[in-house]
Amino acid sequence: MHLLFLSSLLPDGAPSTGFELANQAILDGYRRAGVRLTIAGFRREGARPATADEIDLGTIVIENAAASRLQKARWVFGAIRSGRTVSAEKLARHSRAALLDRLATAGPVDGVILNSVQMPIAYPFLASEMPAIFIAHNVEHRSATENARHGETRLERLLFRREAQILKGEEARLCRSAAVIHTLSEDDRAGLGLSADPRAIPLALSIDRPRHAIDDGARRHDVGLIGTWSWAPNRVGLDWFLAAVAPRLPSDIEIAIAGRMDGAPPEAPKNVHFLGRVPDAQLFVRGARVLALATKGGTGVQLKTIETFEEGLPAVATPAALRGIGAVPANVRVTEDPDAFAAAIAELVAAERAGAPLRLDGSLFAAAQKAALDAGIRQGLALFEAALRKSPVARRTEAEAGPIAPPSADKVQC
């Protein structure tokens, strides 16, 4: 089977954000299932060139942290004018004809994988041109609603409420039209209203990075937090940790925070150090005595949680950080009370400093996650093939020129 994987970003060879790590895990899962993939998406400035099985849709600035104020304003005004979300507005750079022309270079395909909502919002026809698998990384309208509640200004709250309204309608549209819907947690399956829908199949995720010995690295910091802090749901958790937990920790406990941030770092105690985006996220994670998984909102699965558990690292986690996780390792404490969170961190750091063997072998957790991912993808592919058999006209033959029918002259360009 040959599927066209449509995403906002092409792989960059060194995934670092949660979205990139999830994409790589999903792509690897489809390839293990024997699917031939052609990946289409945009590239960041300076990213590696597209490979033979990729379609480069152009270079783009996609993160707010990397954009000027003028560029951000253009995105917002463009989104208001077009009726799109801001994230989709960033991607809406091609006409329908131009995009279809680029996608046709993939050759004949059996269907498309719509990786998250951004591309099918930017190009609505993508959801109806071919049989589709929709991968919902989050319940986006719920995340936007949370962001509206936490917005610092009235304008931010208004913009997020607008995004939530658009996203709710677009997610419903995509779920109606897709032959298969994959969520990344059972909670998100329910959040999209698909609990009783046989087309909705949750996927487990595995980072599947090479793991070393249980304890082979120097401790560079006592407590580590890592995330894309320019993403509002992540920032809510970071702000909670800095305001409610960090002041309750002993001043000799060093806290390192890694990850891209939109604007200047917030005020924090002197024992908190902001490192920005680190070149090796795995090295950063493994260099912490204890990981703080301080998720306080959002939807979807937390890749930093999965990576922590696959590495066997001790951690303190909020319940929200455990979405999509079945069994919690024995070296993880779970609480959302600030006093208890700080006390658990202090206890684990003290034990680590004293040489207690807190690090576990995470290989069993990793293997279980990978097996569950592969099973979910196989289940989705079987359902997708059944849908194709019911609509044989949807399958392209080798005699046809491309994956998607060329646009007719009377169709509106978008």
VMD Tcl script that draws the C-alpha trace (Angstrom):
set ca {
  {0.00 0.00 0.00}
  {1.23 3.50 -0.89}
  {-0.05 6.37 1.26}
  {0.57 10.10 1.04}
  {1.41 11.46 4.51}
  {0.39 15.14 4.65}
  {1.88 17.13 7.51}
  {2.76 20.72 8.31}
  {6.46 19.87 8.65}
  {8.75 17.39 6.96}
  {10.98 15.30 9.23}
  {14.23 17.08 10.07}
  {16.41 14.11 10.93}
  {16.66 15.10 14.61}
  {13.14 15.39 16.07}
  {13.01 17.49 19.24}
  {9.47 18.79 19.81}
  {6.64 16.55 20.95}
  {4.94 16.89 17.57}
  {8.10 15.87 15.70}
  {8.76 12.92 18.01}
  {5.17 11.72 17.64}
  {5.40 12.04 13.85}
  {8.59 10.00 13.72}
  {7.08 7.26 15.89}
  {3.97 7.10 13.68}
  {5.98 7.10 10.43}
  {8.18 4.29 11.74}
  {5.08 2.33 12.75}
  {3.56 2.55 9.26}
  {6.84 1.47 7.69}
  {7.06 -1.54 10.03}
  {3.56 -2.43 8.81}
  {4.89 -2.53 5.24}
  {3.31 0.72 4.02}
  {5.16 2.76 1.45}
  {4.96 6.42 2.46}
  {5.48 9.64 0.57}
  {5.65 12.56 3.03}
  {4.58 16.06 2.00}
  {5.11 19.15 4.12}
  {7.01 22.37 4.68}
  {10.58 22.83 5.93}
  {12.01 25.17 8.53}
  {14.76 27.54 7.44}
  {18.05 25.64 7.58}
  {16.43 22.20 7.77}
  {17.91 19.34 5.81}
  {16.81 19.00 2.15}
  {13.87 16.78 1.29}
  {14.71 13.14 0.53}
  {13.53 11.02 -2.38}
  {10.35 9.96 -0.55}
  {9.43 13.51 0.50}
  {7.70 16.42 -1.24}
  {9.02 19.83 -0.17}
  {6.19 22.40 -0.10}
  {8.53 25.28 0.70}
  {10.43 26.88 3.55}
  {8.36 28.33 6.35}
  {8.55 30.00 9.74}
  {5.99 28.15 11.84}
  {6.78 28.80 15.52}
  {5.74 32.11 17.04}
  {9.05 32.28 18.89}
  {10.92 32.50 15.58}
  {8.64 35.15 14.02}
  {8.74 38.94 14.17}
  {5.85 40.98 15.55}
  {5.00 42.07 12.03}
  {4.84 38.47 10.83}
  {2.62 37.47 13.76}
  {0.27 40.36 12.98}
  {0.11 39.28 9.33}
  {-0.83 35.76 10.36}
  {-3.59 36.98 12.66}
  {-5.10 39.41 10.15}
  {-4.79 36.84 7.37}
  {-6.57 34.24 9.49}
  {-9.40 36.63 10.33}
  {-9.81 37.50 6.66}
  {-9.75 33.88 5.46}
  {-11.71 32.27 8.30}
  {-8.84 29.92 9.10}
  {-7.01 29.31 12.34}
  {-3.71 31.13 12.72}
  {-1.72 27.89 12.51}
  {-3.46 26.97 9.25}
  {-2.96 30.48 7.88}
  {0.80 29.98 8.15}
  {0.53 27.01 5.78}
  {-1.94 28.42 3.23}
  {0.69 29.46 0.69}
  {-0.38 27.47 -2.37}
  {-3.39 27.55 -4.64}
  {-5.37 24.38 -4.97}
  {-3.90 23.76 -8.42}
  {-0.32 24.39 -7.30}
  {-0.60 22.09 -4.29}
  {-2.20 19.29 -6.29}
  {0.51 19.64 -8.91}
  {3.21 19.15 -6.24}
  {1.41 16.23 -4.62}
  {1.02 14.52 -8.00}
  {4.79 13.89 -8.01}
  {4.14 11.13 -5.45}
  {2.65 9.03 -8.24}
  {-0.36 6.73 -7.73}
  {-1.39 6.32 -4.09}
  {-4.13 4.43 -2.29}
  {-5.06 7.25 0.08}
  {-3.84 10.02 2.33}
  {-2.90 10.32 5.98}
  {-3.95 13.72 7.31}
  {-1.46 14.29 10.10}
  {-3.23 16.69 12.49}
  {-5.73 19.40 11.58}
  {-3.49 22.14 10.22}
  {-3.08 21.04 6.61}
  {-6.75 20.09 5.99}
  {-7.84 23.42 7.47}
  {-5.40 25.30 5.24}
  {-6.49 23.19 2.24}
  {-10.05 21.90 2.95}
  {-10.27 19.84 -0.26}
  {-7.61 17.43 1.05}
  {-10.16 15.69 3.27}
  {-12.43 14.79 0.35}
  {-10.13 14.14 -2.62}
  {-9.02 10.68 -1.51}
  {-9.84 8.07 1.17}
  {-8.24 9.42 4.32}
  {-6.81 8.40 7.67}
  {-6.98 11.32 10.12}
  {-4.45 11.41 12.97}
  {-5.73 13.70 15.72}
  {-2.68 14.59 17.82}
  {-4.89 16.51 20.26}
  {-8.47 17.59 20.76}
  {-7.49 20.96 19.39}
  {-10.69 22.83 20.19}
  {-10.40 21.88 23.86}
  {-6.80 23.06 24.00}
  {-7.81 26.37 22.42}
  {-10.63 26.76 24.95}
  {-8.14 26.23 27.79}
  {-5.81 28.77 26.21}
  {-8.66 31.28 26.13}
  {-9.18 30.82 29.86}
  {-5.50 31.42 30.55}
  {-4.96 34.26 28.06}
  {-3.09 37.23 29.55}
  {-4.98 39.90 27.58}
  {-8.54 40.32 26.38}
  {-7.30 40.16 22.77}
  {-5.57 36.82 23.39}
  {-8.71 35.41 24.98}
  {-10.85 36.57 22.05}
  {-8.45 35.08 19.51}
  {-8.30 31.73 21.29}
  {-12.10 31.59 21.58}
  {-12.31 32.22 17.86}
  {-9.76 29.43 17.24}
  {-11.72 27.05 19.46}
  {-14.93 27.65 17.51}
  {-13.23 27.05 14.15}
  {-11.35 23.99 15.39}
  {-14.46 22.36 16.81}
  {-16.19 22.56 13.43}
  {-13.12 21.45 11.48}
  {-12.41 18.49 13.75}
  {-16.02 17.36 13.38}
  {-15.75 17.67 9.58}
  {-12.54 15.62 9.46}
  {-13.95 12.94 11.75}
  {-17.08 12.65 9.59}
  {-15.15 12.25 6.34}
  {-12.22 10.02 7.41}
  {-12.27 6.28 6.91}
  {-10.11 5.87 10.04}
  {-9.41 8.25 12.93}
  {-6.41 7.72 15.19}
  {-6.17 9.56 18.50}
  {-3.15 9.43 20.80}
  {-5.12 8.64 23.94}
  {-8.44 7.13 24.94}
  {-9.32 10.48 26.54}
  {-9.03 12.19 23.16}
  {-11.23 9.55 21.53}
  {-13.95 10.54 23.99}
  {-13.11 14.24 23.63}
  {-13.84 14.05 19.92}
  {-17.15 12.31 20.57}
  {-15.92 9.03 19.09}
  {-16.10 6.63 22.04}
  {-18.61 4.38 20.27}
  {-17.20 4.88 16.75}
  {-15.38 1.77 15.41}
  {-13.36 3.98 13.05}
  {-11.63 5.65 16.03}
  {-8.56 3.73 17.18}
  {-6.16 5.11 19.81}
  {-2.43 4.79 19.13}
  {0.21 4.32 21.80}
  {3.50 6.08 21.13}
  {7.09 5.06 21.67}
  {10.14 7.30 21.26}
  {12.15 4.15 20.46}
  {15.51 5.87 20.88}
  {18.61 3.78 21.65}
  {18.83 3.34 25.41}
  {22.08 2.99 27.30}
  {22.88 1.39 30.64}
  {20.50 2.14 33.49}
  {23.04 4.53 35.07}
  {25.86 5.74 32.84}
  {25.59 9.53 32.77}
  {26.75 12.45 34.87}
  {24.07 14.41 36.73}
  {24.19 17.91 35.32}
  {21.16 19.20 37.20}
  {18.93 18.04 40.02}
  {15.57 18.67 38.35}
  {14.87 18.81 34.64}
  {11.90 20.14 32.70}
  {11.78 20.05 28.91}
  {9.10 21.10 26.44}
  {8.10 23.48 23.70}
  {7.16 26.36 25.99}
  {5.96 28.52 23.11}
  {2.96 26.16 22.91}
  {0.37 27.59 25.29}
  {-0.79 24.34 26.99}
  {2.82 23.50 27.88}
  {3.43 27.04 29.13}
  {0.51 26.76 31.59}
  {2.25 23.83 33.26}
  {5.61 25.59 33.35}
  {4.10 28.73 34.86}
  {2.37 26.61 37.52}
  {5.63 24.86 38.38}
  {7.59 28.13 38.63}
  {4.93 29.90 40.69}
  {3.66 27.09 42.91}
  {6.36 24.40 43.14}
  {9.82 25.92 42.63}
  {9.53 28.37 45.58}
  {8.75 25.39 47.85}
  {11.97 23.56 46.93}
  {15.22 23.89 48.92}
  {17.44 26.60 47.41}
  {20.30 24.13 46.85}
  {18.25 22.07 44.37}
  {19.27 23.19 40.87}
  {16.46 23.28 38.29}
  {17.19 23.28 34.54}
  {14.51 24.15 31.98}
  {15.12 23.29 28.33}
  {13.02 24.13 25.30}
  {11.94 26.86 22.94}
  {10.15 29.78 24.58}
  {8.12 32.63 23.10}
  {9.66 35.83 24.49}
  {11.78 36.28 27.57}
  {11.76 33.62 30.31}
  {9.40 34.34 33.23}
  {10.63 35.38 36.65}
  {11.89 32.46 38.70}
  {13.95 31.67 41.81}
  {17.74 31.92 41.48}
  {18.17 28.15 41.38}
  {16.18 27.96 38.11}
  {18.22 28.06 34.89}
  {16.70 28.51 31.41}
  {18.76 26.74 28.74}
  {16.65 27.37 25.63}
  {16.50 24.70 22.94}
  {19.19 22.12 23.71}
  {21.06 20.29 20.93}
  {20.44 16.84 22.45}
  {17.14 16.42 24.29}
  {17.94 12.85 25.30}
  {21.26 13.91 26.87}
  {19.44 16.66 28.78}
  {16.79 14.27 30.09}
  {19.34 11.67 31.12}
  {21.41 14.36 32.88}
  {18.68 15.09 35.44}
  {18.43 13.40 38.82}
  {14.64 13.81 38.66}
  {12.23 14.89 35.90}
  {9.32 17.20 36.68}
  {6.34 16.37 34.46}
  {4.26 19.41 35.32}
  {1.45 19.19 32.76}
  {-1.63 21.18 33.81}
  {-3.82 21.17 30.72}
  {-4.02 20.41 27.04}
  {-4.97 17.14 25.38}
  {-3.14 14.35 23.61}
  {-0.23 12.38 25.00}
  {2.87 13.88 26.61}
  {5.96 12.70 24.72}
  {8.25 13.90 27.49}
  {6.41 11.52 29.84}
  {6.92 8.58 27.48}
  {10.59 9.44 27.00}
  {11.11 9.69 30.77}
  {9.51 6.28 31.35}
  {11.36 4.64 28.45}
  {14.63 5.92 29.95}
  {13.62 4.56 33.36}
  {14.14 7.94 35.02}
  {12.65 8.96 38.40}
  {9.97 11.62 38.05}
  {7.19 13.53 39.74}
  {4.13 13.90 37.50}
  {0.74 15.53 37.57}
  {-2.21 13.29 36.60}
  {-2.54 15.22 33.32}
  {1.02 14.20 32.37}
  {-0.07 10.56 32.38}
  {-2.69 10.75 29.60}
  {-2.42 7.68 27.41}
  {-0.21 5.84 29.91}
  {-1.37 2.48 31.22}
  {1.14 1.40 33.90}
  {3.09 4.02 35.88}
  {6.66 2.94 36.83}
  {7.51 2.44 40.50}
  {9.98 5.37 40.57}
  {7.31 7.93 39.62}
  {5.29 9.94 42.13}
  {1.92 11.35 41.03}
  {0.33 14.48 42.51}
  {-0.96 17.90 41.51}
  {-0.74 19.44 44.98}
  {2.16 21.95 44.97}
  {3.37 21.06 48.46}
  {3.28 17.33 47.72}
  {4.90 17.86 44.31}
  {7.81 19.80 45.84}
  {8.18 17.31 48.70}
  {8.32 14.39 46.27}
  {10.98 16.12 44.18}
  {13.07 16.89 47.26}
  {12.76 13.29 48.46}
  {13.82 11.79 45.13}
  {16.70 14.26 44.65}
  {18.02 13.48 48.15}
  {17.82 9.75 47.47}
  {19.61 10.16 44.11}
  {22.36 12.24 45.70}
  {22.82 9.52 48.32}
  {23.31 6.95 45.58}
  {19.98 5.16 45.80}
  {19.31 3.03 42.67}
  {16.26 4.95 41.46}
  {16.80 4.52 37.74}
  {15.00 1.57 36.22}
  {15.29 -0.42 33.02}
  {12.67 1.21 30.80}
  {13.01 -1.31 27.98}
  {9.91 -3.27 28.96}
  {7.80 -0.08 29.00}
  {9.26 0.92 25.62}
  {8.60 -2.50 24.11}
  {5.00 -2.49 25.33}
  {4.41 0.99 23.86}
  {5.91 -0.01 20.52}
  {3.87 -3.21 20.35}
  {0.66 -1.30 21.14}
  {1.49 1.31 18.46}
  {2.05 -1.38 15.85}
  {-1.20 -3.13 16.80}
  {-3.18 0.11 16.51}
  {-1.71 0.91 13.10}
  {-2.42 -2.61 11.82}
  {-6.00 -2.37 13.06}
  {-6.42 0.99 11.33}
  {-4.94 -0.30 8.06}
  {-7.28 -3.31 8.05}
  {-10.24 -0.97 8.50}
  {-8.89 1.34 5.80}
  {-8.46 -1.51 3.32}
  {-12.02 -2.62 4.01}
  {-13.24 0.91 3.27}
  {-11.29 0.91 0.01}
  {-12.86 -2.37 -1.05}
  {-16.30 -0.87 -0.51}
  {-15.33 2.07 -2.75}
  {-13.08 0.54 -5.41}
  {-13.40 3.62 -7.58}
  {-11.32 5.49 -5.00}
  {-8.24 3.35 -5.64}
  {-5.89 4.73 -8.25}
  {-4.45 2.48 -10.90}
  {-0.90 2.57 -12.16}
  {-2.16 4.05 -15.41}
  {-3.26 7.26 -13.73}
  {-0.95 10.21 -13.47}
  {-1.14 11.21 -9.82}
  {-2.57 10.69 -6.38}
  {-5.31 13.27 -6.65}
  {-7.44 14.27 -9.58}
  {-6.29 17.54 -11.18}
  {-8.55 20.50 -10.44}
  {-11.19 21.47 -12.92}
  {-11.29 25.02 -14.18}
  {-14.54 25.86 -12.39}
  {-13.27 24.91 -8.89}
  {-12.43 27.73 -6.54}
  {-8.75 28.21 -5.70}
  {-7.93 28.40 -2.01}
}
mol new
graphics top color blue
foreach p $ca { graphics top sphere $p radius 0.5 }
foreach p [lrange $ca 0 end-1] q [lrange $ca 1 end] { graphics top cylinder $p $q radius 0.2 }
display resetview
